[in-house]
Amino acid sequence: MDPQNAELQTKPDLVKGAEIVLSTPDLKKDLPFFLKRLGFRLDKIFPADDPSVAVISGHGVSIRLDRDATSTVHSLRLNCDDPDKFAAGETRLTAPNGTHIEIIDANPPLVQPETQHSFLVRRLKDSDSWVIGRAGMRYRDLIPDRLGGSIIASHIRIPDGGPVPDMVHYHTVGFQLIFCYRGWVDVLYEDQGDKIRLTAGDCVIQPPEIRHRVMEASDNVEVVEIGVPADHVTTIDHEMTLPNGKGDPDREWQGTKFIYDKVAEATWKPWRIPGFEARDTGIGTATKGVAGVQVARPIKGEVAPRTSHNTDILFTFVKEGSMTLMVDGEEPYDLVAGDAFVVPPFMKAAYRNCSDDCELLEITLPSEFETEVADD
């Protein structure tokens, strides 16, 4: 007997699942065919803003539709708890019929890429067309270069109100924020009781792998979604039904607590930049310093100085009004609601000409850092 086959037969319990990999030039066409005509169900799909991979199952088989798969030879992926103990430690094999066998870790660790810092401004008026993503939602990419894969920021719009065709799912992610920008949306979360309605200005953090489902939305609801790292998997949970009751409010998912911040309960205090005040969402505490989320607004009659920061990632979304962003070595940027920018560490910047209704949504990773006021 071939040693490889012997190894496969003696440790079948190590295999947690298998996927047949098929190339797909157009996932948007292939997926409805497999789901509606052939009766498969959707298990995973990613990335959310422009899906290129979908894992479907049914009829005793799991299939991975992969837009980037170029081989015309079929492949079989075996997801193992411990790949080193399976098939004598080999991770790539070829069957006599030419089928490619790939043995992978069933539970790979989440890898946070090192941030590749860059200064970036993303204007709403200059945006490319919105991309249809998961559950029919429209996505606009706010950080095209993803800072080396360290973060994704999406402006998401659901054009038609009413029920959302979503399923109970979770994200394998380090940090994820949902900030309601316009309208309202109803969402169910694991162990959080009945549905939660997010209205404009409210936000939640979705702890790693918390089960949730989008239920209903107003016409043209818009949210800003932040995910760390940029590439993360969305997994559909076919077994859980939501709501599942009120859980322990102190429960943690991988060290992160669920938090629902309401704009109606906001308390405004002086911000890190003189001339502004801000409301803290409490996300820095809930994530134990992984990320901070604040909404800031100018204090009437005051002029903010030039400042710099030393945090790894500082992303800002212009929530309301207008302002001028001035940074060293660049022409001034006149920004309005819907625009976004990233200021890298140690770059000096000033927020000037702010309208009275200006509000800025700032996300930082980590939450604790220093702001230095320039001498000039």
Sequence and secondary structure as in RCSB ss.txt:
>XXXX:A:sequence
MDPQNAELQTKPDLVKGAEIVLSTPDLKKDLPFFLKRLGFRLDKIFPADDPSVAVISGHGVSIRLDRDATSTVHS
LRLNCDDPDKFAAGETRLTAPNGTHIEIIDANPPLVQPETQHSFLVRRLKDSDSWVIGRAGMRYRDLIPDRLGGS
IIASHIRIPDGGPVPDMVHYHTVGFQLIFCYRGWVDVLYEDQGDKIRLTAGDCVIQPPEIRHRVMEASDNVEVVE
IGVPADHVTTIDHEMTLPNGKGDPDREWQGTKFIYDKVAEATWKPWRIPGFEARDTGIGTATKGVAGVQVARPIK
GEVAPRTSHNTDILFTFVKEGSMTLMVDGEEPYDLVAGDAFVVPPFMKAAYRNCSDDCELLEITLPSEFETEVAD
D
>XXXX:A:secstr
  HHHHHHHH GGGEEEEEEEEE S HHHHHHIIIIIS  EEEEEE SSS  EEEEEETTEEEEEETT   SS E
EEEEES GGGSGGG  EEE TT  EEEEEESS            EEE STT    EE GGG EEEES TTGGGGT
 EEEEEEE S EE     EEEE SEEEEEEEESEEEEEETTB S EEEETT EEE  TT  EEEEEE TTEEEEE
EEESSS EEEE SS  S   B  TT  BTTB  EEE GGG  EEE SSTTEEEEE SHHHHTTTS EEEEEEE T
T     EEE  SEEEEEEEESEEEEEETTS  EEEETT EEE  TT  EEEES  TT EEEEEEESS   EEE  
 
